[in-house]
Each structure stands twice: as structure tokens, then as C-alpha cells.
């Protein structure tokens, strides 16, 4: 990315099911769903959303190989999306195992996201 115009951050949690993709999508949505970038199109080359680049950095606690990159990209409405994984996030107890929620154990997964928008 040549120029970063905007950075958004968010957190996502999967309380039951131990699904790192679900927690990651929630982190991305948390980062982008309460923001508006009214001047973004004018700041992009040729004033085109086709020229927007979006870098998604995810700090996930485990299961890097189980992350569904396609679902993460689908959560970002515009831009050429690149995903980078870093160690981080958290696993902690949810306090209960719920079989009906597909729990494998009592862990919840917490993911942090940083979304860089630019060109």
C-alpha cells in the first residue's frame, strides 16, 4: 500500500464453538461498521473505489490454519483485500461447555483487527 488514509480497529469474540473465523469476522465488522469515510472516493487514484486497497491485520490466539480467508474478505465491502495474521488475541474460559453450540471445550476466542484503508 502506497498511502494509508484511514485505520479502523475492532474486537470480535466467539464465546462458544471455538471458531476463529467467526471471531475474526466479528472483529472486522466491529472495526468497519460504525465508520463512514465520505471523502474516501475523492482521495483514491482516479476517484475510483476500484483503486482502494484494504489490509486486514488479525491478531488471533490459535488455529491460524483454520481461518477462512474468503469469509474475512467477504466482510470487507470495498477494495482489494489483503489479510495478515499475527499472534495475539486471547483464549479464555467462557465458564461453561454448551454441546448445542458445538463447544469442544469451555474456551472463548477473542480476536483483534486493524483495518488499513488506502491505495
C-alpha positions as CSV (number, residue, x, y, z in Angstrom):
1,X,0.0,0.0,0.0
2,X,1.4,3.3,-1.1
3,X,-0.7,5.6,1.1
4,X,-2.8,4.8,4.2
5,X,-5.8,7.1,4.5
6,X,-7.7,5.5,7.4
7,X,-7.2,2.9,10.1
8,X,-10.0,1.2,12.0
9,X,-9.7,-1.3,14.8
10,X,-12.1,-3.8,16.3
11,X,-12.6,-6.8,18.5
12,X,-14.6,-9.9,17.9
13,X,-15.4,-12.8,20.2
14,X,-16.7,-16.4,19.6
15,X,-18.0,-17.3,23.0
16,X,-19.0,-20.8,22.0
17,X,-17.8,-23.1,19.3
18,X,-14.1,-22.2,19.3
19,X,-14.3,-20.8,15.8
20,X,-11.5,-18.4,14.9
21,X,-13.2,-17.4,11.6
22,X,-16.4,-16.3,13.4
23,X,-14.4,-14.2,15.9
24,X,-12.3,-12.7,13.1
25,X,-15.3,-11.7,11.0
26,X,-16.9,-10.1,14.1
27,X,-13.6,-8.2,14.7
28,X,-13.6,-6.9,11.1
29,X,-17.3,-5.9,11.3
30,X,-16.7,-4.2,14.7
31,X,-13.9,-2.2,13.1
32,X,-15.8,-1.0,10.0
33,X,-19.5,-1.0,10.8
34,X,-19.5,2.2,12.8
35,X,-17.4,4.3,10.5
36,X,-18.2,6.5,7.5
37,X,-15.5,7.7,5.1
38,X,-17.3,10.3,3.0
39,X,-14.2,11.6,1.3
40,X,-12.5,8.3,0.5
41,X,-13.5,8.1,-3.1
42,X,-12.1,11.6,-3.8
43,X,-8.8,10.6,-2.1
44,X,-8.3,7.5,-4.3
45,X,-6.5,7.5,-7.6
46,X,-8.9,8.3,-10.4
47,X,-11.5,8.8,-7.6
48,X,-12.5,5.1,-8.0
49,X,-13.3,2.7,-5.3
50,X,-11.7,0.1,-7.6
51,X,-8.4,1.5,-6.6
52,X,-8.9,1.1,-2.8
53,X,-6.7,-1.3,-1.0
54,X,-7.7,-2.8,2.3
55,X,-5.2,-4.5,4.6
56,X,-6.7,-6.6,7.3
57,X,-4.4,-7.5,10.2
58,X,-5.8,-10.1,12.6
59,X,-4.3,-10.9,16.0
60,X,-5.7,-14.4,16.6
61,X,-4.9,-16.7,19.6
62,X,-4.7,-20.0,17.7
63,X,-5.9,-22.1,14.8
64,X,-4.3,-19.9,12.2
65,X,-4.6,-22.7,9.6
66,X,-8.4,-22.9,10.3
67,X,-9.1,-19.3,9.4
68,X,-11.4,-19.0,6.3
69,X,-9.8,-16.1,4.4
70,X,-12.7,-16.0,1.9
71,X,-15.2,-15.2,4.7
72,X,-12.9,-12.4,6.1
73,X,-12.7,-10.9,2.6
74,X,-16.4,-11.1,2.2
75,X,-16.8,-8.9,5.4
76,X,-15.0,-6.0,3.7
77,X,-17.3,-4.2,1.3
78,X,-14.7,-2.5,-0.9
79,X,-11.1,-2.7,-2.1
80,X,-8.5,-5.3,-2.9
81,X,-8.3,-7.1,0.4
82,X,-5.1,-8.5,1.9
83,X,-5.0,-10.5,5.1
84,X,-2.1,-10.7,7.5
85,X,-2.1,-12.9,10.6
86,X,-0.2,-12.1,13.8
87,X,0.0,-13.8,17.1
88,X,-2.3,-12.2,19.7
89,X,-5.8,-12.2,20.7
90,X,-6.9,-14.3,23.7
91,X,-8.3,-17.6,24.7
92,X,-10.1,-17.6,28.0
93,X,-12.8,-19.5,29.7
94,X,-16.5,-19.0,28.9
95,X,-17.3,-20.7,32.1
96,X,-19.5,-23.4,30.5
97,X,-19.4,-26.0,27.8
98,X,-22.6,-26.0,25.6
99,X,-22.9,-29.0,23.4
100,X,-25.8,-27.4,21.5
101,X,-23.4,-24.6,20.5
102,X,-20.8,-27.1,19.2
103,X,-18.4,-26.4,22.1
104,X,-15.3,-28.6,22.1
105,X,-14.2,-27.1,25.5
106,X,-15.0,-24.1,27.6
107,X,-12.8,-21.7,25.7
108,X,-13.9,-18.5,24.0
109,X,-11.7,-16.9,21.3
110,X,-11.0,-13.2,21.2
111,X,-9.6,-11.6,18.0
112,X,-8.3,-8.1,17.4
113,X,-8.4,-6.5,14.0
114,X,-6.7,-3.5,12.4
115,X,-8.1,-2.4,9.1
116,X,-5.9,-0.1,7.0
117,X,-7.6,1.6,4.0
118,X,-5.7,3.4,1.3
119,X,-4.2,2.8,-2.1
